[in-house]
Amino acid sequence: MTHNKPTKYLITGGAGFIGSHLACALLDEGHRVSVIDDLSTGSRDNIQHLIGHPDFHFARASITDEIVLDRLAAESDVIFHLAAAVGVRLIVERPVHTIETNVMGTEAVLKAAIRYGAKVVITSTSEVYGKGNGVPFGEDDDVVLGSTHRSRWAYAATKMVDEFLALAYYREKGLPVVVVRLFNTVGPRQTGEYGMVVPRFIKQALAGQPLLVHGDGKQSRCFVHVRDAVDAILELSRCPKAVGEVCNIGSTDEITILELAHVILERVDAWRNQNSLPNSPDFALACPEPARIELMPYEKAYGADFEDMRQRVPNIGKVRELVGWQPKTSLRQIVDDMIAHMAPTQP
């Protein structure tokens, strides 16, 4: 969809997985896009193809750099705030960084936005539902988190504070704010470096390694393609009725992590056969299916104090009602897209 009047957008964390896809979508619509990212978890590779575009500007800086953030916010109509500490592994290993980045960063963005009257879209996370059992999760459900001794819950708590801050700026100061809670968003450019399960499994399968499933593998998730998630974020950012609201964005197709591992093995094998690749150690294990999946205790993967959510399914009734959105891409299509992006190039 092309809009007649170009809008000036700022994306914090825009060199990250989701932010880079959002930048591409906005540029395709003919808008001007600025990105601020310190590349701590994002990558210049994600936006390299955009460098040199006349309507794209990249600033390598932290969102806590007041001078840079102020200059970029002054030139923006809408700010998409995606910069955050992300990934289970990073959260467990660097809790101080997680708390400071998420809370102080969001406060800095909101202060800059109020100075210049920019609209803000805050990206939150399904993690805020904690250990709730009321599946599917609705935006107004009560929240149950674990003990503060377990750093696993620091991320959820900080993102809740982000939401409280954003909604307070809306109610008290009149800042137009939309909060989106993203559920397990996956797709090309996502890496498994910080614990993301789909790219980690695909990387292991492509390398002919066993897929390491944490816990008993019966924990379930719903995976949405980044392309579908970006569509929802954009539609909500332009919906007047979404201002001051919190909206879930995600798929409702539930799958256990063990089932996910089998789907990925199936799709990697199909990719290998389609490309007529030999059964070399580089691409597949020449062994029975059960040996291609290994269970790993959580304490071995993340330490003794780790807790996980057994089930994570969104209620997407609100976003459907506001903008008519629902995900279009099946899990197998998602996995195929990621394999094509991650697979080694053949001579």
N, C-alpha and C positions, 0 to 999 in steps of 0.2 A: 504494500500500500504506500503510495507516494503522497506526501502532504505538500500543499501549495507553498506554505511559508516555512522555511528552514528554521528549526529550533536549535538553540545552543545548549548542548548537554555536557555535563561533567560526570565521569564515571570514576569513583574511587575504587582502587583494586581492579582497574580496567585491563591490566595485563594478566589477570588470572583467567581461569577456565571459563567461568560464566561471563565475566566482564568483557572478555575479548569477543565472545559471540554477540553480546549486546552491542558492542561498538560496531561490529560489522553490520548488524541489522539496521542500526541508526544511519550509518553512512550510506547503505543501500537505499534508504528512504530520502536521501539528499540533505541530511542534517549536518551540523557542525558538532564534532565530538572532541572533547579533551579528556585525557586520561591521566590520573595521578596514581603512581604505584611505586613502592620502594623495592619491588622485585624480591622481597623476602620469601614469598611463596608463589608469586606470579612469575612469568617468564617473558623476556623480550621476544622469544620465538613465537609466542601467541599473537603478537601484534606486528611482527616484522613486515608482513605483507601490507600493513596499513601505513607504515612509515613512508612519508613522501606524498601521501594523499593530501590534496589541497585543503580538505576540511577536517583533517585529523592532526591533533597535537598531543605529544606525549611528554609528561614531566616525571622524571625519576626522583621521587621525593616521598617522604612519609606524610600521612595526613595530619600528623602532629606538627609539621612544619608550617607554622601559622602564616608566614609570608607567602609561600607558594600557594597554600590552600586559599588564602584570602584573594589572591590575584585571579585564580581560576574560578572561584565562586562568583566574583564580581562580573565575570564574563558569561555566566551561565543562567539559563532559564529554569533548568531542571537538573537536580543532582541525584544520580543513582549511587547509593552508598553500599558498595560491596566489599570494601576493604575490611578484612577481619582475619584473626587467627583461625585457621581451618584445619580439619582433619584430626581424627582421634589420636593419632600418634603424637602430633605436635602439641595437642592440648594436654596430654598426660605428661610429656617430657618437659614442656615449658609453660607451666601454669601462670607464672608472673607475666610473661609476655602475652599470654592469652587474655588475662584480665585487663592489663594496661591498654593493649591494642584495641580491644573491643569497646571498653567503656570510654576511655579518654578520646579515642578516635571518633566515636559517634558524637560525643559532646562537641568536639571541635567542628565537625561537619554541620551540626545543627546551629551552632553559633554563627558560622560563616553564612549559612543559608538565611538566617533571620536578618543579618545585616543587609543582604542584597535582595531579599524577597524571592528567593528561588524555591521552587517546589522540591520536596525531598521524597525519594522512594527508599525506604530502609529495607534491606534484605535480612530477614531473621531466619530461623531454622526450626525444623521439627523437633530438635533437641529440647526445646523449651517445654515440651509435654512430659519430659522426664520419664518417670516410671508409671505414668497413668495407665489404667486398664480399660478406659472407656473407648475402645476402638469402634468405629473410626474417630479420630481426634477432631473435635470441633474447636473453632477459634475461641469460644467462651468457656471451654472446659476448665475445671480446676487442675492445678499442676502439682505433681508430687516429685520432689527431687531427693537424691540420696544425701548422705552425710557430707559435711564440709571437709571431713578427713579424706574423702575420695575426690581427687582432683578431676576425675571424669566429669563431675557436675559443674565445674567452674565455667565451662563454655556455655552450658544452658543458662546458668544464673546471669552471666554477663550479657547474653543476648536478651534475656528478659529485662534487664536494666536498660538496654538499648531501646526496647519497645516502650518501656515506661517513660524514658526521656523523650522519645519522639512524640508520643501521645500527649505528654505534658506540654511540649512546645506548641502542639496543635491547639490544645484546650486553653492554655493560659496566654499564649502569645499570638495565636491565630496563624501559625506557620502551616501551610498546606503540606500534610504528610500522609503517605501511604506506607503501610507495613506489610511485607509479604513474607510468609513462612515457607521456605523451600524444603521439600521432602526429597532426599536422595536423587539429586540431579546428576545425570551422567551423559557422556558423549565424547566426541573427538576433542583432544587437547587436555583432557583430564588425566592426571598421573596418579599412580598408586603410592607415591612417595610418602604421603602423610596418612596412609591407612585406608584410602578409598578402595572399596572391595572389587568393583568391576574391572578397572584398569589393572589392578594387581593380579586378579585371576587371569586376565587375557595375557598379560606379560608372562606369567608362569606357563600358561598353556603353549604360547608361541615358542618359548624357550625349551619346551619338552620337560618341564619340571612339574612335580605334583602340585596341585592347587591346595594351599594351606587354608583350611576352614577353621575359624576360631570357635571355640566352644563345641557344642554338639551339632551345630549347623541347623538347628530347628528354629532359630530366631528368624523372623520374617521382615521383609522390607518391600517397598513399592518404588520402582525406578522410572523416572521420567526423563525423556530426551531433552537436552539443553535447548534445542531449537523450540520445542513446545513450551518450555519454561520461559524462555525469552519472549515468546509471543504473549504469554500471560502477563509478564511484568510490564511490557509495553502497553497492552490494553488497559491494565489497571492504572498505569501512570497517567492515562488520558481520560479516565472515567471520573467525572465530578463526584459521583456518589461514593467513590472509593476513598475519598479524602477523609482522614480520621479513622479509617477502618484497618483491621488486620485480616489478611486473607491467606488461606492455605493454597499452595501451588504444588501439585504432585499427581502421580498416577494412583489409581485405586486398585491396580492389578497386583495382588500380593503374591510373593514367592519366598520360600525359605532360602537361606544362604546355601544350603546343601543342594537344593534344586537348581539354584543359580549356577553353581559350579558345573553341574551336568549340562545345562544349556550352553555354557561357554565352551566346554569341551566339544560338544556336538557342533557348534558353529565354527570353531577353529578347525576341526577335522573337515568340515564341509568346505571351508576356505582353502585348506591345503589340497583337497582333492580337486577343487575347481581350478586351482593353479598348477595341477600336476606336479606337486612337490613330493619328493621321496620321504620315506619314513626315517629321516635322519634325526639325530638328537637335537638338532637346531629347531625342529618344528613339531615333533610329537614323540611320545614315548611308545616304544614297541612292547607294550605290556598290557595286561588286562585292565579294564575300566576301574575296578576298585582301587588298584594301586596308583591311579592317577589323582586321587584325592586323599589328603591326610587331614585328620582332626588335630588341632593344636589348642591346648588349654589357654584360656584368657590370661592367666597369670604368667604364662611363658611369653605371650605376645606383648602384653602391656604392663605387667607387674601385678603384685598381689592385691592391690586395692581397687582393681578395675571392676566396674559393673556395666552391664549392657541392658538395652531395652529389648524385650523379647519380641515385640510387635510394634510396627509403626505404619499406620494406614491413615491417610487424611480424609476428612470430609471436605469435598470440594464444592459443596452446594452454594456457598457464598460467591465464589469467583464465577461459577456458572451463571448465577442469577445476575451478577453485576455486568459481566461482559460477554456471557455466552461461551466461555472457554471450557474446553476439555482436551486432554492429551490425545494426540493422533497416532503416535509412533509405538509400535509393539516392542516388547523386550527383545525379540530376536532381531528386529530391524536396528534397534539401538546397538546391540552387540556387534552386528555385522558392520555398522558404521565405524565403531571403535576398532574393530579388527583391521579394517581397511586403512585406518589412520595409523595404527600402531605396528602393523606387520612390516617386516624387513623387505626392502626392495630387492627383487630378484634380477640377476644379470640377464 
